[in-house]
Amino acid sequence: LEKKVAEQALAAQRPFNPNKPAEYGDDSVVPHQGATETPSTPLATASTTTENLPSRKLGDGKPDIGHNPLNGPLDRVRVDDSGRELTTNLGVKVANNQDTLKIGLRGPSALEDFIFREKITHFDHERIPERVVHARGAGAHGYFESYHDLCHLTRAALFDKPGKRTPVFVRFSTVAGSRGSADTVRDVRGFATKFYTDEGIWDLVGNNIPVFFIQDAMKFPDLIHAVKPEPHNEIPQASSAHDTFYDFAGLSPETFHMLMWVTSDRAIPRSYRMMQGFGVHTFRLVNAQGEAHFVKFHWTPMAGTHSLVWDEAAKLTGADPDFHRRDLWEAIEAGYFPEYELGIQVFTEQQAAAFGTFDVLDATKIVPEELVPVQPVGKMVLDRNPDNFFAETEQVAFCAAHVVPGIDFTNDPLLQGRIHSYIDTQLTRLGGPNFHEIPINSAIAPVHNNQRDGLHRQAINRGRVAYEPNSLAGGCPFQAGARGFVTYPAHEAGDKVRGKPELFAEHYGQARLFWESQSAPEQAHIVAAYRFELTRVQVPQVRERIVAGLVNVSPALAAAVAADLGIPVPPPLPPSTELPIPAYPPSPSLSLLTRPGKTGIQTRRIAILVADDVDGKQVRQLYAALLKDGAQPRVVGQKLGAVTSTDGCPLEAEITLETGPAVLYDAVVLPAGLAAAKKLAQDPRALEFVREQYRHGKALLALDGGTELLDRAGIPRLLPDGSADPGLVVDGDPHAALAAFVAAVAGHRVYARETDPP
Ligand code: HDE
């Protein structure tokens, strides 16, 4: 085959430059070895599965572990190039992919070169508009498994029997930054789940924070214009820390509850795998008898809720802007599939009316778990990375209007606006009304209707009937009646008005509840976050207005922030209602520290610092032990390549202090080998590494000579209050030391170590 291609190309394209055979001459027409290899397996036959046929694998029991029934429908569009010849988009084999067609070797290019023109034209149109919000994200496939039969509450197909699995695609995102912005900025995280249920697609388009900035969709464009980079100079990227955002926030005191959450550690998660998700709005569950309950959706990660510290998050934006994307990808590739439990808070309209201090239609309020407990109803496992970022993660179109029979909306005015906005935005972003046919967006349930045509239509609808009612097609497709989506017949009556209920105007009770439910380190982080954000604000009045709002949340918080900004505490913002600020009992579940997680040190990144004359045997043992527990150890050296070992068997450094700085790791091991430690102790980068690990509250294990490095870095052995430091494991019996270290890594951080300033 190779020979034939070469001969044909030669015949077609002579003359060549005899002086440069490899680039311009005869040799160049022979493609690199492998490029024309004969396929060893027969051409894959196209899958017969289409999105219009129900998948056999759905709803009839459990597919194999790790097998996603969505694989089938997507197979028909998957392309694997291995062992194939290069073709144009029309399937014409391409002989030469290096040179345009020219009239003479030094002559002009020919317009006739359809191969070049197709290639460059496609390239010119590769980009599509990024999402107006949530532009930066990462996605994964998986499945949802229902724990119980929830038929008494909802007729939604995914909950109709215990153990039932429904395929999902999830996209996590930041909100404010553009597609190329860094992952670890302070921001809300999107947590959007597409359930490909037997009865159509349900999108639960949530966030990692259970409340929102505003109460009414009318204000969304203002909010986003305020938080996005300022329009005159497009600064700052992916940051709320600027005048326009806090100007809007201070003048819209409904934002104050959400401001507490975004200044908390929730806004700098350690991983997408370690954050909660929330549906935010109150939705309705409707059963087959037409009975409805209000519901709030909660995702809780099995890996626990863990966050970065701010100094680390800020440094990570430079050290690895893809930190969260990479973390999700690597965990799934390694087989440590992220898991989240779905919980629901269920309550009746009568109960909701009796809550009294807040309205369940107000998205700036939570329903405290003390009032309505969260019941677990299933779990989601993300077990497969996308094959192609653009085709799947970028083209996936979530939509708050995508509900299925058994799940319905409420009158939350933010949700009502979202029902419109998402489909609308896809028309621009994905270029027309047929975006539901893009493979990642297409339902597994059958699709039959009379919608036709439009840009990029894929379905080939048969027959002459595209209307209803009809007799010519026997009335098909016919209405499903009670088997279809039946809107819950909520009784509505009222005057046409623009306004909101009085209870919506109480903005501070739950902000105070959040503040008072935080642990001491979490409170300290909130103060520091306000300090950072408001210091970036240039207009003093804008700063002051935020502090004035904080006085209503907590005078202590306002005083701490004011002190840091060097201003006196201003008088409180006037309340928007005469209703009193309600008092709530503290809600421990609002603290991240109450959800330690069940996955131990799995996927935790652990640096083992090495230099010449390290105790290689010990490093290998530690490496193996940490790997066995699911951690990701990395041998970090002063430079790449081998370091000598005391056992005569050299070790390879996998990454360097420069490329793998401290912020990339959850913990560090300083192995034995006095000489190695001495060398490292003279390297300022190693000292900085150890100091940063300490300052960021991470676990450190120092064995034998490793302690010298601790001393040189000035690391105290005890916590500031004189007690033992559970995250600092020094010497001792190696087995006991390793066990204590593993426990410390699983414990995430020793916040008691934090000093401010560092
Ligand atoms: Fe969104 N939001 N949003 N939002 N939102 C979008 O849709 C919008 C809101 C959320 O990974 C856009 O496809 C309005 C709350 C997520 O693809 C857009 C309002 C919550 C994602 C849009 C809100 C969210 C989006 C931009 C106020 C948490 C990313 C691109 C009424 C419950 C989904 C797109 C993904 C994306 C509109 C408020 C979550 C413009 C009008 C509240 C996770 O349609």
Boltz pocket constraint, residues with backbone or C-beta under 6 A from the ligand:
constraints:
  - pocket:
      binder: B
      contacts: [[A, 131], [A, 132], [A, 133], [A, 134], [A, 137], [A, 171], [A, 172], [A, 173], [A, 189], [A, 190], [A, 191], [A, 192], [A, 205], [A, 206], [A, 207], [A, 212], [A, 216], [A, 217], [A, 218], [A, 220], [A, 278], [A, 279], [A, 280], [A, 281], [A, 363], [A, 393], [A, 396], [A, 397], [A, 398], [A, 413], [A, 414], [A, 415], [A, 417], [A, 418], [A, 421], [A, 422], [A, 423], [A, 425], [A, 426]]
      max_distance: 6.0
